[in-house]
């Protein structure tokens, strides 16, 4: 989980900050984002944020302090953006509930922060209290397609939620959704899960059952539980989605390494970027939420094999094809990355048509294939995936099975293909995929076998001739794969 809004730099936590962070770690909090409040506490904010790699910070001036701000304060915000790599501009916004600063002063400062955010391509953390109309008007005016952010501690109705989403913003919910007299259940219910973040707003707004106490990041699980209860989904789904939403918005990327069959631990290997935030040390890509994420799956397939053989004999070279040969097999599919899988498969195909062609003079040819393929997905985040396959194969051939002309050998092949699959999730159980693929296998080895020559004038005049055969296999297939539920 990621607590996207916790003021753990404030004086309330000075004597217990280490304990707070320890309890957050025990509660599986990956990151905590500390929003700034006022210039006089910026140095302390940065010092606290730098004390642990689990901490990030936003920089900006809270609307309560708008009346104290001059041009030097805004320059200081920009200087910190350049020198200390915050993950956001914030906490900024408008607050008309308290009469600490005139609305016009707040709006001017809000716009200045938004321009900085766009200049440095940082998301904004927006404070809003009794100011929805002006917040939306300013965001709409400043939105040029590059402005991103979150309306923190969201308290709006479904119509206001829709407006926030239309502007390209996320919303975050805090302990107030757990209160007995909350009016936010309908808003939480209709809020898209891929736009929700979790926050505690520590040390304030403690959720039930800790209401009235000092709030802290470890309590964020109660907010996740309440969202799951309202939406009637599992808490694992809430945690997984909100964590990935936060990583995407604030450019906090964690590399997931997969080690076991049912679930795989998350190993975070991050480093500071020049632009701000954290990056995966192995990739420059931002992690994007994948609702059909897979790890290790097992499946089976069925199809019809077309075998085209180029036959070299003393009398010359000729091509022979055998169509409609049933084949079947199974495979294991492993995803080291969501856009690529490694597949190990076994294929069994028995060509009895050679028996008909040789008028029962030769036995069937059996081809058993071990396929090792990499599959590359064009759209791994989609319900419908398109992919390409490439990899090596080993073919174990048995020609003329059960006769005195039986020969066995193995050969090396290259397999390639294209296809698509449909992802069908089963909540709490796993993911089933149905795929259609056209796979081709090019035999790179010449095999020695026997053929039959008949005398057209004498049916009993039969000759067995040595042949050298190169084969090509066309293997269109229907594939069913099951990926057990991956609990992260």
C-alpha positions in Angstrom: 0.0 0.0 0.0 1.0 3.6 -0.5 -0.1 6.4 1.8 -0.3 9.3 -0.7 -0.9 12.0 1.9 0.6 11.9 5.5 2.1 14.9 7.3 4.6 12.9 9.3 7.0 15.8 9.4 4.8 17.8 11.8 5.8 18.4 15.4 3.2 15.9 16.7 5.5 13.1 15.3 8.9 14.4 16.4 9.3 12.0 19.4 7.6 9.0 17.8 8.5 9.2 14.1 10.7 6.1 14.2 7.9 4.1 15.8 5.4 5.5 13.3 7.6 4.3 10.4 8.2 0.9 12.0 4.4 0.3 12.4 4.0 1.5 8.8 6.5 -1.1 7.6 4.7 -3.8 9.6 1.5 -2.8 7.9 3.1 -3.3 4.5 3.2 0.4 3.6 5.6 0.6 0.6 5.8 4.4 0.4 4.6 7.5 2.3 4.2 10.8 0.5 4.6 13.9 2.7 3.0 17.0 1.3 4.5 20.4 2.2 2.5 23.1 4.1 4.5 26.3 4.5 7.9 27.6 3.6 9.2 27.8 7.1 9.0 24.0 7.5 10.4 23.1 4.0 13.9 22.3 5.4 12.5 20.0 8.0 10.2 18.4 5.4 13.2 17.6 3.2 15.2 16.3 6.1 12.5 13.9 7.2 11.8 12.7 3.7 15.5 12.0 3.2 15.7 9.9 6.4 14.1 6.9 4.8 13.9 5.5 1.3 10.2 4.7 2.1 9.4 8.5 2.1 8.7 10.9 -0.7 7.5 14.4 -0.6 5.6 17.1 -2.4 6.5 20.7 -2.4 4.1 23.7 -2.4 2.3 26.1 -0.1 -1.0 25.3 1.5 -3.8 27.8 0.9 -4.0 28.6 4.6 -0.6 30.3 4.2 -1.4 32.1 0.9 -1.5 35.5 2.6 2.1 35.1 3.8 3.5 34.4 0.4 5.7 36.6 -1.7 7.6 36.1 -4.9 10.6 34.7 -3.0 8.5 31.9 -1.6 7.5 30.7 -5.1 11.1 30.9 -6.2 12.0 28.7 -3.3 9.4 26.1 -4.3 10.9 26.1 -7.8 14.5 25.8 -6.4 13.5 22.8 -4.3 11.9 21.2 -7.4 15.2 21.6 -9.2 17.5 20.5 -6.4 15.6 17.9 -4.3 13.4 15.9 -6.7 9.9 16.0 -5.1 7.3 13.6 -6.5 4.6 16.3 -6.7 3.6 20.0 -6.3 1.5 20.2 -3.2 -0.3 20.6 -0.9 -1.9 23.4 -2.8 -5.4 24.5 -3.6 -8.3 26.6 -2.1 -9.9 26.6 1.3 -13.0 28.8 1.8 -14.0 27.2 5.1 -11.4 29.0 7.1 -10.9 32.8 6.6 -7.1 32.6 6.7 -6.5 34.1 3.2 -8.7 36.0 0.8 -10.0 33.9 -2.1 -8.4 36.0 -4.8 -5.0 35.6 -3.1 -5.5 31.8 -2.8 -6.5 31.6 -6.5 -3.5 33.5 -7.7 -1.1 31.3 -5.7 -3.0 28.1 -6.9 -2.4 29.1 -10.5 1.3 29.8 -9.9 1.7 26.3 -8.5 -0.2 24.7 -11.4 2.1 26.5 -13.9 5.2 25.1 -12.0 3.7 21.6 -12.1 3.2 21.8 -15.8 6.7 23.3 -16.4 8.3 20.4 -14.5 5.8 17.7 -15.5 4.9 16.9 -11.9 1.4 15.9 -10.6 -0.3 18.2 -8.1 -1.9 17.4 -4.7 -4.9 19.6 -4.4 -6.6 20.7 -1.2 -10.2 21.7 -1.5 -12.7 22.8 1.1 -15.9 24.5 0.2 -14.3 25.6 -3.1 -15.4 23.1 -5.7 -16.6 25.7 -8.2 -13.4 27.7 -8.2 -11.2 24.7 -8.1 -12.8 23.2 -11.2 -12.9 26.5 -13.0 -9.1 27.0 -12.5 -8.2 23.4 -13.3 -10.3 23.5 -16.5 -8.6 26.8 -17.5 -5.1 25.5 -16.8 -5.6 22.0 -18.2 -3.6 21.7 -21.4 -3.4 17.9 -21.5 -0.3 17.8 -19.3 -1.8 18.6 -15.9 -2.2 15.6 -13.6 -2.9 15.2 -10.0 -5.2 14.2 -7.2 -8.0 15.9 -5.3 -7.0 14.8 -1.8 -9.5 13.9 0.9 -12.2 14.0 -1.7 -15.6 15.0 -0.2 -17.6 15.7 -3.3 -20.9 14.1 -4.6 -21.0 11.8 -7.7 -21.5 14.8 -10.0 -18.4 16.5 -8.7 -16.5 13.3 -8.9 -17.4 13.0 -12.6 -16.1 16.5 -13.1 -12.8 15.7 -11.4 -12.4 12.6 -13.6 -13.3 14.6 -16.8 -10.4 16.9 -15.9 -8.0 14.0 -15.8 -7.6 13.9 -12.0 -7.5 11.1 -9.5 -9.3 11.3 -6.1 -8.1 10.0 -2.8 -10.2 9.0 0.2 -9.2 9.1 3.8 -10.6 8.2 7.3 -13.8 10.3 6.8 -15.3 7.5 4.7 -15.3 5.2 7.7 -17.3 7.7 9.9 -20.8 6.6 10.9 -22.4 9.7 9.5 -20.4 9.9 6.3 -22.3 11.0 3.1 -19.5 9.7 0.8 -20.6 6.1 0.3 -22.3 6.8 -3.0 -19.3 8.7 -4.3 -17.0 5.8 -3.3 -19.3 3.3 -4.9 -19.3 5.0 -8.3 -15.6 6.1 -8.2 -13.6 4.0 -10.8 -11.1 1.8 -9.0 -8.3 2.9 -11.4 -8.7 6.5 -10.3 -8.7 6.0 -6.5 -5.8 6.6 -4.2 -5.5 5.9 -0.4 -4.4 8.4 2.2 -4.5 9.0 5.9 -3.9 12.8 6.1 -2.0 12.0 9.3 -2.0 13.1 12.0 -5.6 14.1 11.4 -8.8 12.3 10.2 -8.1 9.0 11.9 -10.4 6.3 10.6 -12.8 4.1 12.7 -11.9 2.3 15.0 -9.2 4.9 15.9 -11.4 8.0 15.4 -10.4 10.8 17.8 -6.8 9.5 18.1 -3.7 10.7 16.4 -3.7 9.3 12.9 -0.8 7.5 11.3 0.0 5.7 8.0 -0.4 2.2 9.5 -4.2 2.9 9.8 -4.6 3.1 6.0 -5.7 -0.5 5.9 -9.0 0.6 7.5 -9.7 2.9 4.6 -8.9 0.2 2.1 -11.3 -2.2 4.0 -14.1 0.4 3.8 -13.6 0.9 0.1 -13.7 -2.9 -0.4 -16.9 -3.1 1.7 -18.7 -0.3 -0.2 -17.7 -1.7 -3.6 -18.3 -5.3 -2.5 -14.8 -6.4 -3.8 -11.8 -7.9 -2.1 -9.4 -5.8 -0.1 -6.6 -7.3 -2.1 -8.1 -5.8 -5.3 -8.4 -2.4 -3.6 -4.8 -2.5 -2.4 -3.4 -3.7 -5.7 -5.2 -1.1 -7.8 -4.7 1.9 -5.5 -1.0 1.1 -5.1 -0.5 0.9 -8.8 -2.5 4.1 -9.3 -0.1 5.9 -6.9 3.0 4.5 -8.6 1.7 5.7 -12.0 0.7 9.2 -10.9 3.7 9.9 -8.7 6.2 8.0 -10.9 7.0 5.5 -8.2 7.9 2.3 -10.0 8.6 -1.0 -8.4 10.0 -4.0 -10.2 8.0 -7.2 -9.6 10.1 -10.4 -9.7 8.1 -13.7 -9.8 9.5 -16.7 -7.9 6.7 -19.1 -6.8 3.7 -20.7 -8.4 0.8 -19.0 -6.6 2.3 -15.7 -5.6 5.5 -13.9 -6.0 7.2 -11.4 -3.7 7.6 -7.7 -4.7 11.2 -6.6 -4.7 11.6 -2.9 -4.9 14.7 -1.7 -6.5 14.5 2.1 -7.0 16.7 5.0 -7.4 16.2 8.8 -7.7 15.6 10.2 -11.1 16.8 13.5 -12.4 13.3 14.5 -13.1 11.9 13.6 -9.7 10.5 10.6 -7.9 11.7 7.1 -8.2 12.5 4.8 -11.1 13.0 1.1 -11.7 16.8 0.6 -12.0 16.2 -1.9 -14.8 13.8 0.1 -16.9 12.8 3.6 -17.8 9.2 2.6 -18.2 6.5 3.6 -15.8 4.5 0.7 -14.4 1.0 0.9 -15.6 -1.8 -1.0 -13.9 -2.6 -4.3 -15.6 -6.0 -5.8 -14.5 -5.0 -9.1 -16.3 -1.6 -9.4 -14.8 -0.2 -13.0 -15.1 2.6 -14.9 -13.5 2.8 -18.6 -14.1 0.1 -20.6 -15.8 -0.5 -24.1 -17.1 -2.6 -25.0 -20.1 -3.4 -27.3 -23.0 -4.1 -27.0 -26.7 -5.6 -28.8 -29.6 -5.4 -28.3 -33.3 -4.8 -29.8 -36.8 -1.4 -30.2 -38.2 -0.5 -29.7 -41.9 2.9 -31.3 -42.7 4.7 -30.4 -45.9 7.7 -32.5 -46.6 10.4 -31.9 -49.2 11.6 -35.3 -50.1 15.1 -35.9 -51.7 15.4 -39.3 -53.6 17.7 -40.6 -56.3 15.0 -39.7 -58.9 14.9 -36.1 -57.7 13.2 -33.8 -55.1 9.5 -33.6 -54.7 7.1 -32.1 -52.1 4.3 -34.0 -50.4 1.7 -32.6 -48.0 -0.5 -34.2 -45.3 -3.4 -32.2 -44.0 -5.9 -32.4 -41.2 -3.6 -34.4 -38.8 -4.8 -34.0 -35.2 -2.3 -32.8 -32.6 -2.6 -31.9 -28.9 -0.3 -31.0 -26.1 0.2 -28.9 -23.0 2.5 -26.1 -21.8 3.7 -23.9 -19.0 3.7 -20.2 -19.5 5.8 -17.9 -17.4 5.7 -14.0 -17.4 8.9 -12.3 -16.3 7.4 -9.1 -17.7 3.8 -8.3 -18.5 4.6 -7.8 -22.2 6.6 -11.0 -22.7 6.2 -14.6 -21.6 8.4 -17.7 -21.9 6.5 -20.8 -22.9 7.6 -24.4 -22.6 5.3 -26.8 -24.5 4.9 -30.4 -25.6 3.2 -31.4 -28.9 2.1 -34.9 -30.0 1.1 -35.5 -33.6 0.7 -38.9 -35.3 0.6 -39.0 -39.1 -1.5 -42.0 -40.1 -2.0 -40.7 -43.6 1.4 -41.9 -44.6 0.0 -45.5 -44.0 -2.8 -44.8 -46.6 -0.4 -43.3 -49.0 2.0 -46.3 -48.8 -0.9 -48.7 -49.1 -0.1 -50.1 -45.6 3.5 -50.8 -46.5 4.8 -48.3 -44.0 3.8 -47.5 -40.4 2.7 -44.1 -39.2 5.1 -41.2 -38.6 5.0 -39.8 -35.0 6.3 -36.3 -34.3 6.8 -35.2 -30.7 7.9 -31.6 -30.3 9.4 -29.8 -27.3 8.7 -26.1 -28.0 10.5 -23.2 -26.2 8.9 -19.9 -27.3 8.8 -16.3 -26.3 5.5 -14.6 -26.7 5.4 -10.8 -27.1 2.2 -9.0 -26.3 1.1 -5.8 -28.1 -1.5 -4.8 -25.5 -0.9 -6.6 -22.2 -3.3 -4.4 -20.3 -6.3 -5.3 -22.5 -8.9 -8.0 -22.1 -8.1 -9.0 -25.7 -4.3 -9.5 -26.3 -2.5 -9.8 -29.6 0.8 -11.5 -29.6 3.7 -12.9 -31.7 5.7 -16.0 -30.9 9.3 -16.9 -31.6 11.6 -19.6 -30.3 13.4 -22.9 -30.9 12.0 -26.5 -30.9 13.3 -30.0 -30.8 11.4 -32.6 -32.8 11.6 -36.3 -31.9 10.6 -38.2 -35.1 9.7 -41.8 -35.5 9.2 -42.8 -39.1 7.4 -46.0 -40.1 6.4 -46.9 -36.6 6.1 -50.7 -35.9 7.7 -51.9 -39.2 11.2 -53.1 -40.1 11.7 -49.8 -41.8 11.2 -47.8 -38.6 13.7 -45.0 -38.1 14.1 -42.5 -35.3 15.9 -39.3 -35.0 15.7 -35.8 -33.5 15.9 -32.5 -35.3 16.1 -28.8 -34.5 13.4 -26.4 -35.6 12.4 -22.8 -35.3 8.8 -22.0 -34.3 7.0 -18.8 -34.9 3.4 -17.6 -34.9 0.8 -15.0 -34.3 -2.4 -15.1 -32.3 -4.7 -13.4 -29.8 -6.2 -14.4 -26.4 -9.1 -13.4 -24.4 -8.6 -12.9 -20.6 -11.4 -14.1 -18.4 -10.9 -13.3 -14.7 -12.5 -15.2 -11.8 -12.4 -13.1 -8.7 -10.3 -14.6 -5.9 -9.5 -17.7 -8.0 -7.4 -16.8 -11.0 -7.4 -15.9 -14.6 -8.4 -18.1 -17.6 -7.3 -17.3 -21.1 -8.7 -18.6 -24.3 -6.3 -18.2 -27.3 -6.3 -18.9 -31.0 -2.8 -19.1 -32.5 -1.3 -20.0 -35.9 2.0 -21.6 -35.1 4.6 -22.5 -37.8 7.6 -24.8 -37.2 10.4 -24.9 -39.7 12.5 -28.1 -39.4 16.2 -27.1 -39.8 17.5 -30.7 -40.0 17.3 -33.3 -42.8 15.9 -36.7 -41.6 16.6 -40.1 -43.1 13.7 -42.4 -43.7 12.1 -44.8 -46.3 9.6 -44.3 -49.0 7.7 -46.7 -51.3 7.6 -46.9 -55.1 4.9 -48.9 -56.8 5.1 -50.3 -60.3 1.9 -49.1 -62.1 1.9 -52.2 -64.3 2.4 -54.7 -61.4 0.7 -53.9 -58.0 2.9 -56.5 -56.3 6.1 -54.9 -57.6 7.0 -52.7 -54.5 10.3 -51.0 -53.9 11.5 -49.3 -50.7 13.8 -46.4 -51.3 15.9 -44.3 -49.0 14.7 -40.7 -48.6 16.0 -37.6 -47.0 13.2 -35.4 -45.7 12.9 -31.8 -44.6 9.6 -31.0 -42.9 7.5 -27.9 -42.3 4.6 -28.0 -39.8 1.6 -25.7 -39.7 0.0 -25.9 -36.3 -3.1 -23.7 -35.8 -4.4 -24.3 -32.3 -6.9 -23.4 -29.7 -5.3 -22.9 -26.3 -6.8 -22.8 -22.8 -4.5 -21.6 -19.9 -5.2 -21.0 -16.3 -3.2 -18.6 -14.1 -3.8 -19.1 -10.4 -4.7 -16.0 -8.4 -1.5 -14.0 -7.8 -1.8 -12.4 -4.3 0.6 -9.4 -4.1 
